[in-house]
Amino acid sequence: MLRKRLSAIMAALLLLSSAGCVQQKDDEVKTVGLAMPSKALERWNRDGEYLKQVFESEGYNVELKYSDNNIDQQINDLQVLIADDVDVLIVAAVDGATLFRTLEDAKIKNIPVIAYDRLILNTDTVDCYISFDNFKVGELQAQFILDSLSPDTSDRPLNIELVSGDTADNNARFFYNGFMSVMEPYLESGRFVIPSNKITFEQTATPQWSTVKAYENMQNTLASYYAGGTPLDAVHCASDCLTVGVTQAIASDYTGKTPVVTGQDGDIAALRDIVEGQQSMTIYKNVRDEANVTVEVAKAILEEEDIDEELIEEFEVPCAFDTDSYDNGVKKVPSYLLTPNVITLENLDLLTEIGPYEWDEDHRYLVEK
């Protein structure tokens, strides 16, 4: 009888102990795994560090990895994060087409995946995609060129060259497609022409968004098509890291009037070139806004809330919910798309209000706070 009573007491204690362990696990601090593509580009340093800062301020642990723009390194980074049993993965892919096998391990462990800024392809493991309206970015760049050069009133065809991003980056194609949606009628009518005949996305792409490669390609283009005095009126550069190389080549190898040159990201070097008149504009995508939206979406996923349009009410910035545009080859990924800003010399002050910038002592150039 005594033995039975002792057994019952021990069973009750074990049950209480087990319940206590479950409660302790529920109260554990959750861990966010951040996989960023590279530290070589200024914008990814901003994204990674700010995301880490915001998540930590919300009480999460954060494991942050940079992959040196190396596909194999990012696969290894993701394997480490998955093995560490992070509670959610936020991935800005080096190459969105190469991660689907690795992310199967996340699916097995029920680790939700957020594609950050770059869509991850060929997998159903991605819960949602957070970025800016990348098609809109290209549209805004094209419209700026049209507004600056007024092709409808020009007495000659205007010459333009295209410098697109990396083919491995799904966003690069959206930038290009957005640009061409506006510019194509002007190319078809002959109001704009491309002397180099490099017009398709693949012909204009720049591997790894390389500034050096953009510089070399523009040097070759200028030597081959503009050496005889042919005017270069505009260059569509998809991002600031490309624009820096292009403007350097123009400064050293072109003697005509400075062309209209577009950009994107609001890099410090590009903002300086806007002041100096070498770059005409940039598209600024506020990293803080993108990070804040990402945090809210990650929290909703971890709390098993619906990922839908109603979640936008939690955001403090303009954002659209899109369920049709971003097909990754396996599924249409629910997407939260933020609104980008056009930045020119006339509204540089805006960046001191919405971005991590301030004026230098001479109030001439913007520097990071």
C-alpha positions in Angstrom: 0.0 0.0 0.0 2.8 2.4 1.0 4.6 1.5 -2.2 1.6 2.3 -4.3 1.2 5.7 -2.5 4.9 6.5 -3.1 4.5 5.6 -6.8 1.5 7.9 -7.1 3.4 10.8 -5.4 6.4 10.3 -7.7 4.2 10.2 -10.8 2.5 13.5 -9.7 5.9 15.1 -9.1 7.1 14.0 -12.5 4.0 15.4 -14.1 4.4 18.8 -12.4 8.1 18.8 -13.3 7.2 18.0 -16.9 4.6 20.8 -17.0 7.2 23.2 -15.5 9.6 22.3 -18.3 7.0 23.0 -20.9 6.2 26.3 -19.4 9.9 27.2 -19.2 10.3 26.4 -22.9 7.3 28.6 -23.8 8.9 31.4 -22.0 12.3 31.0 -23.6 13.7 34.0 -25.6 13.2 33.2 -29.3 16.1 33.4 -31.7 16.1 35.1 -35.1 18.5 33.9 -37.8 19.6 36.6 -40.2 21.5 35.6 -43.4 22.8 38.6 -45.3 24.6 38.3 -48.7 27.7 40.4 -48.2 29.5 43.2 -46.2 31.0 44.4 -49.4 28.0 46.6 -50.3 27.1 49.4 -48.0 23.4 48.7 -48.0 23.7 45.1 -46.7 25.7 46.4 -43.7 22.9 48.8 -43.0 20.2 46.1 -43.3 21.9 43.5 -41.2 23.0 45.7 -38.4 19.7 47.6 -38.2 17.6 44.4 -38.3 19.8 43.0 -35.5 19.3 46.1 -33.4 15.5 46.2 -33.8 15.0 42.5 -33.1 17.2 42.7 -30.0 15.3 45.8 -28.8 12.2 43.6 -29.0 13.7 41.0 -26.8 14.9 38.5 -29.3 18.3 36.8 -29.6 19.8 37.3 -33.0 22.4 35.3 -35.0 23.6 37.4 -37.9 25.6 35.9 -40.8 27.3 37.6 -43.8 28.1 35.3 -46.7 30.8 37.4 -48.6 28.6 37.2 -51.7 29.5 33.5 -51.9 26.7 31.0 -52.6 28.4 28.1 -50.9 29.1 30.2 -47.8 25.5 31.3 -47.6 24.4 27.7 -47.8 26.8 26.8 -45.0 25.5 29.8 -43.0 21.9 28.6 -43.3 22.9 25.1 -42.3 24.5 26.5 -39.2 21.4 28.6 -38.3 19.1 25.7 -39.0 21.2 23.4 -36.8 21.1 26.0 -34.1 17.3 25.7 -34.1 16.6 29.4 -34.7 12.9 30.2 -34.4 12.6 32.1 -37.7 15.0 32.5 -40.7 15.3 35.9 -42.5 17.2 35.5 -45.7 18.6 38.0 -48.2 19.8 35.6 -50.8 23.1 35.7 -52.6 21.4 33.7 -55.4 17.7 33.1 -54.8 17.7 30.0 -57.1 20.3 28.0 -55.1 18.8 27.7 -51.6 15.8 25.5 -52.1 17.5 22.3 -51.0 19.0 23.8 -47.9 15.7 25.3 -46.9 14.1 21.9 -47.0 15.9 21.3 -43.7 14.2 24.4 -42.3 10.8 23.0 -43.4 11.5 19.6 -41.7 12.2 21.6 -38.4 9.1 23.8 -38.9 11.3 26.9 -39.0 9.4 29.7 -40.9 11.4 31.5 -43.7 11.1 35.1 -44.7 12.7 36.2 -48.0 14.2 39.6 -47.3 14.5 42.0 -50.2 15.4 39.2 -52.7 12.9 36.5 -53.6 13.9 32.9 -53.0 13.0 30.7 -55.9 11.8 27.1 -56.5 10.6 26.3 -53.1 7.4 26.2 -51.1 9.2 26.8 -47.8 9.1 30.6 -48.0 6.3 32.0 -45.9 6.4 35.6 -47.2 8.6 38.1 -49.1 9.4 41.6 -47.8 10.8 44.2 -50.1 10.2 47.5 -51.9 8.1 47.7 -55.0 11.1 46.8 -57.3 9.1 47.1 -60.5 8.2 50.6 -59.4 11.9 51.4 -58.8 12.6 50.8 -62.5 9.5 52.9 -63.5 10.7 55.8 -61.4 14.2 55.7 -62.9 12.8 55.7 -66.4 10.3 58.5 -65.7 13.1 60.6 -64.3 15.1 60.3 -67.5 12.1 61.2 -69.6 11.3 64.2 -67.4 14.9 65.4 -67.5 15.4 65.1 -71.3 12.0 65.7 -72.8 12.4 63.3 -75.8 9.1 64.4 -77.4 10.6 67.9 -78.0 14.1 66.8 -78.8 15.4 67.7 -82.3 17.3 64.4 -82.5 17.1 60.8 -81.2 18.5 60.6 -77.7 21.3 58.1 -76.9 21.0 55.9 -73.8 22.9 52.9 -72.3 21.6 50.4 -69.8 23.5 48.9 -66.9 21.5 46.3 -65.1 22.2 44.2 -62.0 23.2 40.6 -61.4 21.3 37.9 -63.1 21.4 35.9 -59.9 19.4 38.6 -58.1 15.7 38.3 -58.9 15.2 42.0 -58.1 17.5 43.0 -60.9 15.1 41.7 -63.5 12.2 43.5 -61.8 14.2 46.8 -61.9 14.9 46.2 -65.6 11.3 45.2 -66.4 9.9 48.3 -64.6 12.3 50.5 -66.5 11.5 49.0 -69.9 7.7 49.2 -69.2 8.1 53.0 -69.4 11.1 53.3 -71.9 10.2 50.6 -74.5 7.7 52.8 -76.4 10.4 55.5 -76.8 12.9 52.9 -78.0 10.4 51.5 -80.5 9.6 54.9 -81.8 13.3 55.9 -82.2 13.1 58.8 -79.8 15.7 57.0 -77.7 18.3 54.7 -79.3 21.0 52.4 -77.8 24.2 52.7 -79.9 25.8 49.7 -78.3 22.7 47.6 -79.1 22.8 46.1 -75.6 19.2 46.0 -74.8 18.1 42.7 -73.2 18.4 42.1 -69.5 21.1 39.5 -70.1 23.1 41.8 -72.4 23.1 44.6 -69.8 23.5 42.6 -66.6 26.5 43.1 -64.3 27.8 40.1 -62.4 27.6 40.4 -58.6 26.6 44.1 -59.0 30.3 44.8 -59.4 31.5 48.4 -59.5 34.7 47.4 -61.2 32.8 45.4 -63.9 30.4 48.4 -64.5 33.5 50.7 -64.9 35.2 48.3 -67.3 32.0 47.8 -69.4 31.3 51.5 -69.6 34.9 52.2 -70.6 34.5 49.7 -73.5 31.1 51.1 -74.5 32.5 54.7 -74.6 35.5 53.7 -76.6 33.5 51.7 -79.1 30.4 53.9 -79.6 31.1 57.4 -78.3 34.7 58.2 -79.2 33.8 60.1 -82.3 31.8 62.7 -80.5 28.5 60.8 -80.4 26.6 62.3 -77.4 25.7 60.1 -74.5 22.4 61.5 -73.1 21.5 59.0 -70.4 22.6 55.9 -68.5 20.2 53.8 -66.7 22.1 52.3 -63.8 20.0 49.9 -61.6 21.9 50.7 -58.4 24.4 53.1 -56.9 27.2 50.5 -56.8 27.0 50.3 -60.6 26.6 54.1 -60.9 29.9 54.7 -59.1 31.8 52.7 -61.7 29.8 54.3 -64.6 30.4 57.8 -63.5 34.1 57.1 -63.0 34.4 55.9 -66.6 32.5 58.9 -67.9 34.7 61.3 -66.0 37.9 59.7 -67.4 36.8 58.6 -70.9 34.0 60.9 -72.1 34.4 64.6 -73.1 30.8 65.5 -73.9 28.0 67.0 -71.7 27.4 65.0 -68.5 24.5 62.6 -69.1 21.6 61.9 -66.9 22.6 58.9 -64.7 20.2 57.1 -62.4 20.9 55.0 -59.3 19.4 53.3 -56.3 20.1 52.7 -52.6 21.3 56.1 -51.4 25.0 55.1 -50.9 27.2 57.8 -49.4 29.4 57.9 -52.5 26.4 58.3 -54.8 25.0 61.1 -52.6 28.3 62.9 -52.9 28.2 62.5 -56.7 24.7 63.9 -56.8 26.1 67.1 -55.1 29.0 67.1 -57.6 26.7 66.8 -60.5 28.0 63.4 -61.7 24.9 61.4 -60.8 21.4 62.8 -61.3 19.3 60.8 -58.8 19.0 57.8 -56.6 16.1 55.7 -55.4 16.2 55.5 -51.7 14.7 52.5 -50.0 14.5 53.2 -46.3 16.2 50.2 -44.6 14.7 51.2 -41.3 11.2 50.9 -42.7 11.9 47.6 -44.3 13.5 46.3 -41.1 10.5 47.5 -39.0 8.0 45.8 -41.3 10.1 42.6 -41.2 10.1 42.6 -37.4 6.3 42.9 -37.3 5.8 40.1 -39.9 8.3 37.9 -38.0 6.4 38.5 -34.7 3.1 37.7 -36.4 4.5 34.4 -37.8 6.0 33.4 -34.4 2.6 34.1 -32.8 0.9 32.1 -35.5 -1.1 35.0 -36.8 -2.4 35.3 -40.3 0.0 36.8 -42.9 -2.5 38.9 -44.8 -3.4 42.5 -45.8 -4.8 43.3 -42.3 -1.2 43.1 -40.9 -0.4 46.3 -42.7 -2.4 48.1 -40.0 0.5 47.3 -37.7 3.0 49.1 -39.9 3.8 52.8 -39.7 4.9 53.2 -43.3 3.1 53.0 -46.7 3.0 49.3 -47.8 1.0 47.1 -50.2 0.1 43.5 -49.8 0.6 41.5 -53.0 -0.3 37.9 -53.6 0.1 37.7 -57.4 3.3 39.4 -58.6 6.1 37.3 -57.0 5.9 33.8 -58.3 9.0 31.8 -57.3 8.3 28.9 -59.6 6.5 26.8 -57.1 4.1 29.3 -55.4 3.0 32.9 -55.5 4.7 34.2 -52.4 2.6 36.6 -50.3 4.6 39.9 -50.4 4.7 43.1 -48.4 6.0 45.9 -50.7 7.1 49.3 -49.4 7.2 52.5 -51.4 10.6 53.9 -52.5 11.6 57.6 -52.7 13.2 59.5 -55.6 16.1 61.5 -54.3 17.7 64.4 -56.2 19.9 67.4 -55.4 16.7 69.3 -54.6 15.4 67.0 -51.9 18.6 65.6 -50.3 17.3 67.1 -47.0 14.6 64.4 -47.0 17.3 61.8 -46.2 18.1 63.5 -42.9 14.5 63.0 -41.9 13.8 59.5 -43.0 17.3 57.9 -43.2 20.5 57.4 -41.2 22.1 60.6 -42.6 23.2 64.0 -41.5 25.0 67.0 -43.1 28.7 67.4 -42.6 30.2 70.5 -40.9 30.1 72.5 -44.1 26.5 71.4 -44.9 27.7 70.2 -48.3 27.7 66.4 -48.2 25.6 63.9 -46.3 27.4 61.5 -44.0 26.0 58.6 -41.9 24.9 59.4 -38.4 
